[in-house]
Amino acid sequence: MQLKPNKSSDFHQLFEKKLLPVLRKQKGFKDEMLFEVAGGPEVMAISIWESREHAEDYARDAYPAVLEDIEGMIEKTPAVKTYLLAYSTFHKWRGPAMFPAQSPNMTPAPGVGGG
C-alpha cells in the first residue's frame, strides 16, 4: 500500500496501538511483519497464520474494519494476496512445506521439456 504524504507517523501509531491488538485477538494469528521503502511512501504488511482458513476468517470478519481505520492514510485500497509459505529459515515447521502442483497453463521453455 502507499501512504498519503505526511501520514507515516499517524499510520505507525495506529498500527501499533490499534491494528496489532486486533490481529493478536484473531484465532490462528502467528506474526505480522511491516516493511517500508526507505524514504518512500510504500508499505508492505505480511501476516502469518496457522492456516489459510484462519486468514480467510480474518479477511472476512475483521479486515473490513481495519480498512476503515486506515482509509484516510492510504492512497488506494491495498492489494491483498495469499501465498503458501514454501520455505523459511525463521519459522519452525514440523515437516517440509507442501508445494502446490504446478499450474497446467505453464508452457515449457524451448529446449526444456521438449518445447
N, C-alpha and C positions, 0 to 999 in steps of 0.2 A: 504494500500500500504506500501511498505517498502522502506525507503530512502537509498541511497548509503552512504557508510562511508564518514563522513565529509561534508555532503551536507545539514544538518539540517538548518544551518544559511542561506544558499542560498535559500532553499525552503521557509523559513519563509518570507524572503524579497520578493520573487516572489509572494507568496500567498497574502501578504498584499498590495503590490504595483500594481500587475497586475491581479491576478486571482479574488480577491474580486471585483474590479471595473467591470470586465467582468460580474460576476454574478449579481451585482446590476443593470446592464443595461438590464437584461433579464426580459421579461414580466412574471409576476407571481412569481418571486423570493421573498421569505419571510425571510430566515435566512440561515446562514452557521455556522456549528459548526465543529471545528477541534480538534480531540483528539489525544494524543500521549501516547505511553507507556513510563513511566519514565525511562530514561537512555537507551532506546532502539530505534531501527530504525523504529518501526511500527507507522503508522499514519492512522487515520480514519477520513474522512470528511463526514459530514451529511448535506445534503441540504434539506431545507423545501420549498415547492412550494404550490401555491394556488390550483393547480390541477395537475393531472397526465399528462394531455396534455401539460401544461407549462414545466414540467420536460422533457417530450419527445422532445419538441421543442428545449430545451437547449442541450439535448444529441445529437440531430441530427445536429444542426446548430453551436453551439459554443464549445461544449466539445472536438471535434477533435483538435481544435487549442490549447486548454488547455493541452491536452495530449502531443502535440508537445513541448509546453513550459516546461513541467516537465520531459520529457523522459530522459534527461541527469542526473536527480537527483534521479530517482527511479530504483529499481532492475528489475521490470517487470510491465506490464500493470496492472493498478488497477482493482480489481474485482468490478463491478458496479451492485448493486441490487436495486430493487424498492420495497418499503414497504408501506402499508397503515397505517397511524397513528391511532392506536386503542385507545390510551389514553394518556393524557398529563396533568400534573398539572401546566405546564408552559404556554401552549398555550390556548388562549381563543377560545371556539367554540360556535357556535350558537345552537348546539344540540349535542346529543351523536354521537360518531364516528360510522360509519357503518361497521360492521364486515362482511367479505365475508362469503358465505356459506362454510361449512366445506368440504374439499376435499372428493369426494366419494371413494378415494382409502385408506381411513383410516380404519384400522382394529381395532375393539373394543378390549380392553384388556380383558383377561379371567376374568369372574366374573362380568364384567361391560358391560351391554347391551347384555348379553346372549352369549358371545364369548367363 
